[in-house]
Amino acid sequence: MIYNGMSAAALKSVTWQKSQRSNSQGNCVEMARISGDAVAVRNSRHPQGPALIYTLAEIEALIMGAKDGDFDNLLC
């Protein structure tokens, strides 16, 4: 059973992907497509830690908002 906050290690047979912009200190998150309509997100520094589970629509809203600059104020 997949649920929000489950151990990322429990998600077997997924391919974790991180941004090419991540740095050598591991300051990034990783994402993996799970099931037909869900994406898991984990902290790259704690790969055995919890995974947050989002729908594709939620991930799309996040990515499109980031592309549009909606979160630029968080970087200042």
N, CA, C and O atoms as a GROMACS GRO file, in nm:
protein
  304
    1MET      N    1   0.083  -0.118   0.000
    1MET     CA    2   0.000   0.000   0.000
    1MET      C    3   0.088   0.125   0.000
    1MET      O    4   0.178   0.137   0.083
    2ILE      N    5   0.062   0.215  -0.091
    2ILE     CA    6   0.137   0.340  -0.101
    2ILE      C    7   0.062   0.449  -0.026
    2ILE      O    8  -0.058   0.468  -0.047
    3TYR      N    9   0.133   0.521   0.060
    3TYR     CA   10   0.070   0.629   0.136
    3TYR      C   11   0.170   0.741   0.163
    3TYR      O   12   0.291   0.718   0.162
    4ASN      N   13   0.120   0.859   0.186
    4ASN     CA   14   0.202   0.976   0.212
    4ASN      C   15   0.280   0.958   0.341
    4ASN      O   16   0.222   0.924   0.444
    5GLY      N   17   0.411   0.980   0.337
    5GLY     CA   18   0.496   0.967   0.454
    5GLY      C   19   0.558   0.830   0.471
    5GLY      O   20   0.633   0.808   0.566
    6MET      N   21   0.529   0.738   0.383
    6MET     CA   22   0.589   0.605   0.393
    6MET      C   23   0.739   0.613   0.368
    6MET      O   24   0.788   0.711   0.310
    7SER      N   25   0.813   0.513   0.409
    7SER     CA   26   0.956   0.510   0.386
    7SER      C   27   0.984   0.504   0.236
    7SER      O   28   0.926   0.421   0.165
    8ALA      N   29   1.071   0.591   0.189
    8ALA     CA   30   1.107   0.590   0.047
    8ALA      C   31   1.171   0.457   0.009
    8ALA      O   32   1.160   0.413  -0.106
    9ALA      N   33   1.238   0.392   0.104
    9ALA     CA   34   1.302   0.263   0.078
    9ALA      C   35   1.198   0.155   0.046
    9ALA      O   36   1.231   0.056  -0.019
   10ALA      N   37   1.076   0.174   0.092
   10ALA     CA   38   0.971   0.075   0.068
   10ALA      C   39   0.916   0.082  -0.075
   10ALA      O   40   0.844  -0.008  -0.118
   11LEU      N   41   0.950   0.186  -0.147
   11LEU     CA   42   0.905   0.200  -0.286
   11LEU      C   43   1.003   0.126  -0.375
   11LEU      O   44   1.102   0.182  -0.421
   12LYS      N   45   0.975   0.003  -0.398
   12LYS     CA   46   1.064  -0.083  -0.477
   12LYS      C   47   1.041  -0.062  -0.626
   12LYS      O   48   0.932  -0.024  -0.669
   13SER      N   49   1.143  -0.086  -0.702
   13SER     CA   50   1.137  -0.081  -0.849
   13SER      C   51   1.095   0.055  -0.904
   13SER      O   52   1.026   0.062  -1.005
   14VAL      N   53   1.135   0.162  -0.838
   14VAL     CA   54   1.112   0.296  -0.892
   14VAL      C   55   1.248   0.356  -0.928
   14VAL      O   56   1.350   0.319  -0.871
   15THR      N   57   1.246   0.447  -1.020
   15THR     CA   58   1.368   0.516  -1.062
   15THR      C   59   1.362   0.658  -1.012
   15THR      O   60   1.281   0.738  -1.059
   16TRP      N   61   1.446   0.690  -0.916
   16TRP     CA   62   1.450   0.824  -0.859
   16TRP      C   63   1.528   0.915  -0.953
   16TRP      O   64   1.629   0.876  -1.010
   17GLN      N   65   1.480   1.036  -0.968
   17GLN     CA   66   1.540   1.133  -1.059
   17GLN      C   67   1.559   1.264  -0.985
   17GLN      O   68   1.470   1.309  -0.913
   18LYS      N   69   1.676   1.328  -1.003
   18LYS     CA   70   1.696   1.459  -0.943
   18LYS      C   71   1.736   1.559  -1.051
   18LYS      O   72   1.779   1.521  -1.160
   19SER      N   73   1.720   1.683  -1.020
   19SER     CA   74   1.750   1.790  -1.113
   19SER      C   75   1.898   1.793  -1.148
   19SER      O   76   1.983   1.762  -1.065
   20GLN      N   77   1.927   1.829  -1.269
   20GLN     CA   78   2.066   1.850  -1.311
   20GLN      C   79   2.126   1.969  -1.238
   20GLN      O   80   2.248   1.986  -1.236
   21ARG      N   81   2.042   2.053  -1.178
   21ARG     CA   82   2.089   2.170  -1.103
   21ARG      C   83   2.129   2.135  -0.960
   21ARG      O   84   2.178   2.221  -0.888
   22SER      N   85   2.109   2.012  -0.918
   22SER     CA   86   2.147   1.975  -0.782
   22SER      C   87   2.298   1.985  -0.769
   22SER      O   88   2.371   1.975  -0.868
   23ASN      N   89   2.345   2.004  -0.646
   23ASN     CA   90   2.489   2.021  -0.628
   23ASN      C   91   2.550   1.902  -0.556
   23ASN      O   92   2.479   1.811  -0.514
   24SER      N   93   2.681   1.904  -0.544
   24SER     CA   94   2.752   1.789  -0.486
   24SER      C   95   2.725   1.771  -0.337
   24SER      O   96   2.758   1.666  -0.281
   25GLN      N   97   2.667   1.871  -0.271
   25GLN     CA   98   2.633   1.858  -0.129
   25GLN      C   99   2.499   1.787  -0.109
   25GLN      O  100   2.457   1.766   0.005
   26GLY      N  101   2.433   1.750  -0.215
   26GLY     CA  102   2.307   1.677  -0.205
   26GLY      C  103   2.189   1.764  -0.170
   26GLY      O  104   2.090   1.715  -0.115
   27ASN      N  105   2.197   1.893  -0.201
   27ASN     CA  106   2.088   1.984  -0.170
   27ASN      C  107   1.980   1.978  -0.277
   27ASN      O  108   1.967   2.069  -0.359
   28CYS      N  109   1.905   1.872  -0.276
   28CYS     CA  110   1.800   1.858  -0.376
   28CYS      C  111   1.697   1.757  -0.329
   28CYS      O  112   1.715   1.687  -0.229
   29VAL      N  113   1.591   1.752  -0.402
   29VAL     CA  114   1.491   1.649  -0.382
   29VAL      C  115   1.496   1.556  -0.503
   29VAL      O  116   1.546   1.594  -0.609
   30GLU      N  117   1.445   1.439  -0.487
   30GLU     CA  118   1.436   1.343  -0.596
   30GLU      C  119   1.289   1.306  -0.614
   30GLU      O  120   1.212   1.305  -0.518
   31MET      N  121   1.252   1.277  -0.737
   31MET     CA  122   1.115   1.238  -0.769
   31MET      C  123   1.116   1.106  -0.843
   31MET      O  124   1.211   1.072  -0.914
   32ALA      N  125   1.009   1.032  -0.825
   32ALA     CA  126   0.993   0.904  -0.895
   32ALA      C  127   0.846   0.887  -0.931
   32ALA      O  128   0.758   0.913  -0.850
   33ARG      N  129   0.821   0.843  -1.052
   33ARG     CA  130   0.684   0.813  -1.094
   33ARG      C  131   0.645   0.679  -1.033
   33ARG      O  132   0.716   0.580  -1.050
   34ILE      N  133   0.534   0.678  -0.963
   34ILE     CA  134   0.483   0.552  -0.906
   34ILE      C  135   0.339   0.536  -0.952
   34ILE      O  136   0.268   0.635  -0.969
   35SER      N  137   0.298   0.419  -0.970
   35SER     CA  138   0.164   0.387  -1.020
   35SER      C  139   0.132   0.472  -1.143
   35SER      O  140   0.220   0.538  -1.197
   36GLY      N  141   0.010   0.471  -1.186
   36GLY     CA  142  -0.028   0.542  -1.307
   36GLY      C  143  -0.045   0.690  -1.289
   36GLY      O  144  -0.028   0.765  -1.385
   37ASP      N  145  -0.076   0.735  -1.170
   37ASP     CA  146  -0.110   0.876  -1.153
   37ASP      C  147  -0.050   0.939  -1.029
   37ASP      O  148  -0.110   1.030  -0.971
   38ALA      N  149   0.067   0.892  -0.987
   38ALA     CA  150   0.127   0.945  -0.866
   38ALA      C  151   0.278   0.962  -0.882
   38ALA      O  152   0.342   0.892  -0.961
   39VAL      N  153   0.332   1.056  -0.805
   39VAL     CA  154   0.475   1.083  -0.804
   39VAL      C  155   0.518   1.089  -0.658
   39VAL      O  156   0.451   1.151  -0.575
   40ALA      N  157   0.630   1.025  -0.627
   40ALA     CA  158   0.687   1.030  -0.493
   40ALA      C  159   0.802   1.130  -0.492
   40ALA      O  160   0.874   1.143  -0.591
   41VAL      N  161   0.818   1.199  -0.380
   41VAL     CA  162   0.925   1.298  -0.363
   41VAL      C  163   0.998   1.263  -0.234
   41VAL      O  164   0.936   1.235  -0.131
   42ARG      N  165   1.132   1.264  -0.240
   42ARG     CA  166   1.212   1.237  -0.120
   42ARG      C  167   1.330   1.334  -0.112
   42ARG      O  168   1.369   1.394  -0.212
   43ASN      N  169   1.385   1.348   0.006
   43ASN     CA  170   1.504   1.429   0.029
   43ASN      C  171   1.625   1.346  -0.013
   43ASN      O  172   1.642   1.235   0.037
   44SER      N  173   1.707   1.398  -0.101
   44SER     CA  174   1.822   1.321  -0.150
   44SER      C  175   1.924   1.291  -0.041
   44SER      O  176   1.998   1.194  -0.051
   45ARG      N  177   1.928   1.374   0.064
   45ARG     CA  178   2.022   1.349   0.174
   45ARG      C  179   1.973   1.239   0.267
   45ARG      O  180   2.050   1.186   0.347
   46HIS      N  181   1.845   1.205   0.258
   46HIS     CA  182   1.786   1.101   0.344
   46HIS      C  183   1.703   1.006   0.257
   46HIS      O  184   1.581   1.002   0.268
   47PRO      N  185   1.769   0.929   0.171
   47PRO     CA  186   1.696   0.844   0.076
   47PRO      C  187   1.612   0.735   0.142
   47PRO      O  188   1.521   0.681   0.078
   48GLN      N  189   1.639   0.703   0.267
   48GLN     CA  190   1.558   0.603   0.337
   48GLN      C  191   1.443   0.668   0.413
   48GLN      O  192   1.357   0.599   0.469
   49GLY      N  193   1.441   0.801   0.415
   49GLY     CA  194   1.341   0.876   0.491
   49GLY      C  195   1.204   0.871   0.426
   49GLY      O  196   1.180   0.790   0.337
   50PRO      N  197   1.115   0.958   0.470
   50PRO     CA  198   0.977   0.956   0.420
   50PRO      C  199   0.965   1.004   0.276
   50PRO      O  200   1.043   1.087   0.229
   51ALA      N  201   0.869   0.949   0.208
   51ALA     CA  202   0.835   0.992   0.072
   51ALA      C  203   0.701   1.063   0.077
   51ALA      O  204   0.604   1.013   0.135
   52LEU      N  205   0.696   1.178   0.016
   52LEU     CA  206   0.569   1.249   0.002
   52LEU      C  207   0.508   1.207  -0.131
   52LEU      O  208   0.577   1.205  -0.233
   53ILE      N  209   0.381   1.174  -0.130
   53ILE     CA  210   0.314   1.122  -0.249
   53ILE      C  211   0.218   1.228  -0.301
   53ILE      O  212   0.134   1.280  -0.228
   54TYR      N  213   0.231   1.260  -0.430
   54TYR     CA  214   0.148   1.361  -0.494
   54TYR      C  215   0.084   1.305  -0.620
   54TYR      O  216   0.137   1.212  -0.681
   55THR      N  217  -0.030   1.362  -0.657
   55THR     CA  218  -0.092   1.325  -0.784
   55THR      C  219  -0.016   1.393  -0.897
   55THR      O  220   0.059   1.488  -0.874
   56LEU      N  221  -0.034   1.345  -1.018
   56LEU     CA  222   0.028   1.409  -1.134
   56LEU      C  223  -0.019   1.553  -1.147
   56LEU      O  224   0.060   1.641  -1.182
   57ALA      N  225  -0.146   1.579  -1.118
   57ALA     CA  226  -0.199   1.715  -1.128
   57ALA      C  227  -0.129   1.807  -1.028
   57ALA      O  228  -0.102   1.923  -1.060
   58GLU      N  229  -0.100   1.759  -0.909
   58GLU     CA  230  -0.032   1.841  -0.810
   58GLU      C  231   0.112   1.872  -0.854
   58GLU      O  232   0.159   1.984  -0.840
   59ILE      N  233   0.180   1.771  -0.907
   59ILE     CA  234   0.318   1.791  -0.956
   59ILE      C  235   0.318   1.886  -1.075
   59ILE      O  236   0.406   1.972  -1.086
   60GLU      N  237   0.221   1.872  -1.163
   60GLU     CA  238   0.212   1.962  -1.278
   60GLU      C  239   0.193   2.107  -1.231
   60GLU      O  240   0.257   2.198  -1.284
   61ALA      N  241   0.105   2.128  -1.134
   61ALA     CA  242   0.083   2.263  -1.081
   61ALA      C  243   0.211   2.320  -1.021
   61ALA      O  244   0.241   2.438  -1.040
   62LEU      N  245   0.286   2.239  -0.949
   62LEU     CA  246   0.412   2.284  -0.890
   62LEU      C  247   0.513   2.321  -0.998
   62LEU      O  248   0.571   2.430  -0.994
   63ILE      N  249   0.533   2.232  -1.094
   63ILE     CA  250   0.632   2.256  -1.199
   63ILE      C  251   0.594   2.376  -1.285
   63ILE      O  252   0.680   2.460  -1.315
   64MET      N  253   0.470   2.386  -1.323
   64MET     CA  254   0.427   2.499  -1.405
   64MET      C  255   0.437   2.629  -1.327
   64MET      O  256   0.476   2.732  -1.382
   65GLY      N  257   0.403   2.627  -1.198
   65GLY     CA  258   0.417   2.745  -1.115
   65GLY      C  259   0.562   2.787  -1.101
   65GLY      O  260   0.593   2.907  -1.104
   66ALA      N  261   0.652   2.690  -1.086
   66ALA     CA  262   0.795   2.722  -1.078
   66ALA      C  263   0.844   2.782  -1.210
   66ALA      O  264   0.920   2.878  -1.210
   67LYS      N  265   0.801   2.726  -1.319
   67LYS     CA  266   0.839   2.780  -1.450
   67LYS      C  267   0.788   2.922  -1.468
   67LYS      O  268   0.855   3.005  -1.530
   68ASP      N  269   0.672   2.950  -1.415
   68ASP     CA  270   0.612   3.084  -1.426
   68ASP      C  271   0.671   3.184  -1.327
   68ASP      O  272   0.641   3.303  -1.334
   69GLY      N  273   0.755   3.136  -1.234
   69GLY     CA  274   0.817   3.226  -1.136
   69GLY      C  275   0.735   3.247  -1.010
   69GLY      O  276   0.765   3.337  -0.931
   70ASP      N  277   0.632   3.167  -0.991
   70ASP     CA  278   0.544   3.184  -0.874
   70ASP      C  279   0.615   3.174  -0.740
   70ASP      O  280   0.567   3.228  -0.641
   71PHE      N  281   0.728   3.105  -0.736
   71PHE     CA  282   0.798   3.082  -0.610
   71PHE      C  283   0.932   3.155  -0.600
   71PHE      O  284   1.009   3.131  -0.508
   72ASP      N  285   0.958   3.242  -0.694
   72ASP     CA  286   1.086   3.315  -0.695
   72ASP      C  287   1.108   3.392  -0.566
   72ASP      O  288   1.222   3.407  -0.522
   73ASN      N  289   1.002   3.441  -0.504
   73ASN     CA  290   1.016   3.516  -0.379
   73ASN      C  291   1.074   3.432  -0.265
   73ASN      O  292   1.125   3.487  -0.168
   74LEU      N  293   1.066   3.302  -0.275
   74LEU     CA  294   1.120   3.215  -0.171
   74LEU      C  295   1.272   3.208  -0.176
   74LEU      O  296   1.335   3.162  -0.080
   75LEU      N  297   1.332   3.251  -0.285
   75LEU     CA  298   1.476   3.244  -0.303
   75LEU      C  299   1.548   3.371  -0.257
   75LEU      O  300   1.671   3.376  -0.255
   76CYS      N  301   1.474   3.470  -0.221
   76CYS     CA  302   1.535   3.600  -0.180
   76CYS      C  303   1.553   3.607  -0.031
   76CYS      O  304   1.603   3.708   0.020
   0.00000   0.00000   0.00000
